[in-house]
Amino acid sequence: MKRIDALRVFASERQDELVITGVGAVGRELYKVGHKETNLYKVQMGFVSPMGLGLALSLPQRKVVVLEGDGSALMGLGAWATIANETPKNLVLIVFDNGAYEGGGRHPTATSGKARLEIMARGAGLEKQYVCDDVQSFDAAVKAALSGEGPFFILAKVELLDPNEDIPNHPFDITENTYAFMRALTREGLVEGWVEGVSASHRPGK
C-alpha cells in the first residue's frame, strides 16, 4: 500500500478532526491530497504523539488525529503509555510503517528488523488497534476510529516513497502554519482571545 493512497482514504473520511503530522513526506502528501487549515505539519520526530495527546486533552470536544512515521514513533514510545493511562477518547494515532527513515537517507529503522510497533502499543495499554497492509483494511480502520471512542492505534504498513514521485513541499514554513492553525482554532471557537505575537497576559479579555 502506498502511503499517499492511504492518506487519500483518510482525507475522504475526515470531517472536522484536528490533524498533526510529523516531518517528512507524510505531511507533504497530506497537503497534496487533503489540506485544511486545521492541519499542523512538520512536528519534530518523537513529539508528534505527545503533542496530539496534549491537544486531545485540552480540546476534548474535538477529535485529534496524529499522523507519523515509524522512525518518529520509535523516538516517542514513552508517550504511548501516557496516552493509554490518560485514555483520551478523542485521540487517534496513525503510524505509517515503511521500515526506514525515509527523509534521512532511507536508512532502515528497527521495524525493518525484529521490532513490532503493534506489540509495543498493546504493551503500553493501547488495546483498540488495527494493523493494515491494504487500502481496504485501512479504510475500515479509519472509519471505526473516527466514529468511535478511543484512543485508537492504527498501524499502516506502507511502501517507501518512490524517489521519482513529485511530492512538492509546503508553500509555507512552520511559523506561518502555526499561525494559520491557531487562527482556525479561534474561528471555530476552540480557543479564545488568541492574537498573533501577543503574550497570554496581554491578550484581549485577560
N, C-alpha and C positions, 0 to 999 in steps of 0.2 A: 504494500500500500504506500502510495506517495503521500507525504505529509500535506501537501497543498490540496490534494483531493479530500483528505480528512477535514482540513480547515474549511473547504467549501461546504461540506456537510454541516460542520458546526455553524458556519455563518447562516446557512439556510434554516437551521433550527433555533437560532438565538433570537431572543425577544429583547428585553431591556437589561440583560445581565451586564455587570461591570467586568471588564476583562483586563488582566495583567499578563504581559508576556516577558520572556527573558530576552537577552541579547541574541543576535544572530538571525538566521533565516526565518525562524518561526514568526517573528514579528513582521518581517518584510512580506512574507507570504500572506499573513493575516491582513496586512494593509492592502495588498493587491486584491484579495477576494472578499474582504468583509470589514472595511474600515468604518469605525464610528468614533465620535469624539469621546466616548466613554471607554476607549481603549488606551491603556497606559503601556507603552512599549519600552524595550531596552533596559529593563531592570537587571542589575548585575547578577551573575551566577551565584547561586546559593541564597539569594534574598527574595526570590520570586514567591515561593510558598509562604515565608514569613510575612511578606507584605500583603499577600492575599488573605492570610489569617487576620491580620490587623484590620484590614478593610472590612472583612466579613463581620468581625466582632463589633466594629464601630457603626456599621450600617446593616443591622440585622434584617431590615425591611427589603433589602435588595440582594439578589443572588450575585455571587462573585465567582468568576472562573479564572483559574490560573493555567496558563499555557507555558510549558518549559520543556527543555530537552533533558536527556538522561544525564549529561555532564553537569548541568545546573542542579538537578535533583540530587545527585550524589554528593554535591557540596553542601546541601542543606537538609540532610536526612533528619537531623535533630528536631526540625520543625514539625515533622510528621507526628511524632509522639505528642507534642504540644497540641496539635490540631485534633488528634484523637481524644485527648483529655478534655479539651475545651468544647469539643463536639459542636462546632458551628453548623447549623442545619442548612445554611445558605452558601456553603463553600463547595466548589468542585475543583479538584486537581486533575489536570490532564497532562500526562508526561509522554512526549514523543521520543521513543527509544530507537535510535539508529545505530547504537553501539560505537559512536565516535564523537569526538569534539570537532564538529563539522566546520565551525568557523575558525578553528585554531590549527589547521593543517590536516584535518581528518584523521588525527591520531585516535587509536581505539580507547574507549572507556572501559570500565570494569564490567559493564554489561555485555561486552563482546567476549568475555570470559565466563566466569562462574557466577557473577553477581546477578541476582534476580530482584528487580525492584518491587514486583508484586508481593514477594515473600517478605521483603523488608517493610513494606507498607502494612501488611497484615500483622507482622510482629509489633509494629508501632501502635496497632489498635485500629487501623483503618479497614473496617470489615466490609463496607459497601464498596466493592471494587469490581472492575471489569478489565479483562485483558483482550485486546482486539488486534487482529492482524489483517483485517479487510474492511472495506468501506461499509459493508452491510452491518457487521457487528459493531463498528464504531458508531454508526448512526443510531442503532438501538441503545447503546450505552449512553450516548449524549441525550437522547430523548428521556431516558429514565432519570438521568442525573438532573436535568433541567426542570423536570416536573416533580421530583421527589425531594424528600428531606435528607440531607447529607449529614456529615461530609461524605463526598464520593471521591474515589480514586479511580481514574481511568488510565490504563497503560496502553498506548497505541504503538505497535511495532511498525516502524516505517523504514523506507529505503533512504539511503544517503541521497542528498540533493545532487542532481546531475550538474557538474560544474559549468556546463554549457547552457543551462537553463537561465533565462533572463528574469531575475527577480530584483527589480530596482530597489534602491534604498528609500527610506522615508524622506519626504521633501521638507523635513523639519528636524531640529535637534531635540534632545531630551528635555531641555528647559521649556521650549515652546510647546512640546507635547504635554508637559506637566501643567502649564497654564491652561491649555485647551481642556484637559481632563478636569481640572478644578472648576473651570467655568461651566462645563457640562454638569457637574455635580451640583453646582449652585443653581443653575437654571431648573434642574429637576427637583429642587427643594431638599436635596440630601445633605447639604451643608449650608450654613447661614453666615452672611457677613464676610465672605471671603473676598479680599481685594488684592490684586497683584502688587507685590512689592511693599505691602503694609504689614507690619508685625501684628501678632494677635492682640496685643494690648492697645493698639490704635485702630482696630477695625470698628466699623460702624456698630453701634449697639453695645460696645464694651464700656 
